[in-house]
């Protein structure tokens, strides 16, 4: 059975990272001491669930975690520094710290290093998330031990609900944009100022103006959707945010 380490100190290891094409050693103490940290661990960079759900969820909600006192949100995987840096760039994970546990020392110290040689992966981390305060693990969400790659409890929203009980997670926000669009840049600024995490889908990444017309009923950009409801372009978003403010609703928690 995989151990729950709540109440225990995180393993004391040194991580081999790459910054500006140089090797940089980072210790557990540097990452966790005197800080409140969210860490989520996953089986591997570029793998399906990790790339489509686990990492994007934490990247999107990282500003919300930080607004509630979290100093850093860390993604850990038993991969080398080169792979983790490239994955961070591919995922545009600018809200996260991607941490390479290349030798699996941290994962082994957590009791979360598992054998996936049947998939050709060797030793990898089991999927989990945790809240760490001053190096001590306060809460862990460990995926159930069953076949496959379960993803049921270690998601960002589950940990956010623990951190902020009674506070609903922010409504999902998606904005369709295109390169060089000044109104897209302005809409992006409005969402960032309102503290609303958002997913940005740029035309040209498998999305055409025809696709946008089919989804939004318009081919102009930006097109913003909040909580599954179409808000519209820059002016419509600005008006919606003004209405939220006039009604005394925090935009980051509002739902259309």
C-alpha positions in Angstrom: 0.0 0.0 0.0 1.3 3.5 -0.9 2.0 5.5 2.3 0.3 8.7 3.3 3.0 11.0 4.6 0.8 13.6 6.2 2.5 15.2 9.2 6.0 14.2 8.0 8.7 16.3 6.5 9.4 16.1 2.7 12.4 14.1 1.7 15.7 16.0 1.8 17.2 15.6 -1.7 19.1 17.7 -4.3 17.4 18.2 -7.6 19.5 18.6 -10.8 17.9 21.4 -12.8 18.9 23.4 -15.9 18.7 27.2 -16.0 20.1 29.3 -18.8 21.9 26.2 -20.2 23.7 25.6 -16.8 23.3 22.9 -14.2 21.8 24.3 -11.0 21.4 22.2 -7.9 18.2 22.9 -5.9 17.6 21.5 -2.5 14.4 20.5 -0.8 15.1 23.2 1.8 15.2 25.9 -0.9 11.9 24.7 -2.3 9.9 24.1 0.8 11.4 25.8 3.9 9.4 28.8 5.2 6.9 28.4 2.3 3.5 27.1 1.5 3.8 24.9 -1.5 1.4 22.8 -3.6 3.2 19.9 -5.3 1.6 17.5 -7.7 3.5 14.4 -9.1 2.7 12.5 -12.2 4.1 9.5 -14.2 5.8 11.3 -17.0 6.2 14.4 -19.2 4.3 14.3 -22.5 2.1 11.4 -21.4 -1.6 11.7 -22.2 -3.4 12.4 -18.9 -0.4 14.4 -17.6 -0.4 16.7 -20.7 -4.2 17.1 -21.3 -5.5 17.2 -17.7 -3.2 17.1 -14.7 -0.7 19.8 -15.6 -3.1 22.2 -17.4 -5.5 22.1 -14.5 -2.8 23.2 -12.0 -1.3 25.7 -14.5 -4.7 27.4 -14.9 -5.5 27.5 -11.2 -2.1 28.4 -10.0 -3.0 32.1 -9.7 -5.9 31.2 -7.5 -3.7 29.0 -5.3 -1.3 31.9 -4.9 -4.1 34.3 -4.1 -4.8 32.1 -1.2 -1.3 32.1 0.3 0.5 29.5 -1.8 4.0 30.5 -2.7 4.7 28.0 -5.4 3.0 25.3 -7.4 5.4 22.5 -8.3 5.0 19.7 -10.9 7.3 16.8 -10.2 8.1 13.8 -12.5 10.8 11.2 -12.7 12.2 12.8 -15.9 15.5 14.6 -16.6 15.8 18.4 -16.5 16.0 18.7 -20.3 12.7 16.9 -20.8 11.0 18.9 -18.1 12.1 22.2 -19.5 11.0 21.3 -23.0 7.6 20.1 -21.6 7.2 23.3 -19.7 7.7 25.3 -22.9 5.4 23.1 -24.9 2.7 23.4 -22.3 3.2 27.1 -21.8 3.3 26.3 -18.1 4.5 29.7 -17.0 2.6 29.5 -13.7 4.4 26.4 -12.5 7.8 25.2 -11.4 8.5 21.9 -13.2 10.9 19.9 -11.1 12.9 17.0 -12.5 13.3 14.0 -10.1 15.6 12.4 -12.5 16.9 9.7 -10.3 13.6 9.2 -8.5 15.1 10.1 -5.1 12.3 12.3 -3.9 9.6 9.9 -5.2 11.4 7.0 -3.4 11.6 9.1 -0.2 7.9 9.7 -0.5 7.2 6.0 -0.9 5.7 6.9 -4.3 8.3 5.3 -6.7 6.5 2.6 -8.6 7.6 0.0 -11.2 6.3 0.6 -14.7 8.7 -1.6 -16.6 5.7 -3.3 -18.2 5.2 -0.1 -20.1 8.9 0.5 -20.8 9.0 3.4 -18.3 11.2 1.9 -15.6 10.7 3.5 -12.2 8.2 6.4 -12.1 6.2 8.4 -9.6 2.7 7.4 -8.7 0.2 10.2 -9.3 -0.6 12.4 -6.2 -0.9 15.9 -5.0 -0.1 17.5 -1.7 0.0 20.7 0.3 3.3 21.4 2.1 3.8 24.1 4.8 7.3 24.9 5.9 8.5 21.5 4.6 5.8 19.5 6.4 3.1 17.7 4.5 -0.3 18.8 5.6 -2.5 17.0 3.1 -2.1 14.4 0.4 -4.4 13.2 -2.3 -3.1 9.9 -3.6 -4.6 8.1 -6.6 -6.2 4.7 -5.8 -3.9 1.7 -6.4 -5.5 0.1 -9.4 -4.6 -0.9 -12.9 -4.1 1.8 -15.5 -3.4 5.4 -14.7 -6.2 6.6 -12.3 -6.8 10.3 -12.2 -9.6 10.8 -9.6 -8.4 12.8 -6.6 -5.1 14.5 -7.4 -6.5 17.2 -9.6 -6.2 20.9 -9.0 -9.8 21.5 -8.1 -9.8 18.8 -5.3 -6.8 20.4 -3.7 -8.2 23.9 -4.1 -11.4 22.8 -2.3 -9.3 21.5 0.6 -7.4 24.8 0.7 -10.5 27.0 0.4 -13.4 25.0 1.8 -16.8 26.5 0.9 -15.4 28.6 -1.9 -16.4 27.4 -5.4 -13.7 27.0 -7.9 -13.6 29.7 -10.6 -15.7 29.2 -13.6 -13.6 27.9 -16.5 -12.7 30.6 -19.0 -11.7 30.0 -22.6 -10.6 32.8 -25.0 -10.2 32.3 -28.7 -7.5 34.6 -30.1 -5.3 35.1 -33.1 -1.7 36.4 -33.4 -1.3 40.2 -33.6 -4.8 40.9 -32.5 -4.8 44.1 -30.3 -8.2 43.5 -28.9 -7.1 40.0 -27.9 -4.2 41.5 -26.0 -6.6 44.0 -24.3 -9.0 41.2 -23.4 -6.1 39.2 -22.0 -5.2 42.1 -19.8 -8.8 42.4 -18.5 -8.9 38.8 -17.5 -5.5 39.0 -15.8 -6.4 42.1 -14.0 -9.7 40.5 -12.8 -7.6 37.5 -11.5 -9.4 35.1 -13.8 -7.3 32.1 -15.0 -8.1 31.3 -18.6 -7.3 28.9 -21.4 -6.2 30.6 -24.6 -6.8 28.9 -28.0 -5.1 30.7 -30.9 -6.4 30.3 -34.4 -3.9 28.4 -36.5 -3.4 25.7 -33.8 -5.8 23.3 -35.6 -8.5 26.0 -35.2 -9.7 28.0 -38.2 -12.0 31.0 -38.6 -14.6 28.6 -39.9 -14.2 26.5 -36.7 -14.6 29.7 -34.6 -17.7 30.7 -36.5 -19.2 27.2 -35.8 -18.5 27.5 -32.1 -19.0 31.2 -31.3 -21.3 32.3 -34.2 -18.6 34.9 -35.1 -15.3 34.8 -36.8 -13.8 37.8 -35.1 -11.4 37.6 -32.2 -11.3 37.5 -29.3 -14.3 35.3 -28.4 -14.6 34.7 -24.7 -16.5 31.9 -23.0 -17.0 31.8 -19.2 -18.6 28.8 -17.5 -19.7 27.4 -20.8 -21.5 30.6 -21.8 -20.5 32.9 -24.6 -19.5 36.4 -23.4 -18.2 37.6 -26.8 -15.5 40.0 -27.8 -13.4 42.6 -25.9 -16.2 45.1 -25.4 -18.7 42.4 -24.3 -16.1 41.1 -21.8 -15.5 44.6 -20.5 -19.2 45.1 -20.0 -19.6 41.8 -18.3 -16.8 42.5 -15.9 -18.3 45.9 -15.1 -21.7 44.3 -14.4 -19.9 41.9 -12.0 -18.2 44.7 -10.2 -21.5 46.7 -9.9 -23.2 43.7 -8.4 -20.4 43.3 -5.9 -19.4 39.9 -7.2 -15.7 38.9 -7.4 -15.2 38.3 -11.1 -12.8 35.4 -10.4 -15.6 33.5 -8.7 -18.5 34.7 -10.8 -20.5 32.4 -13.0 -22.7 33.7 -15.9 
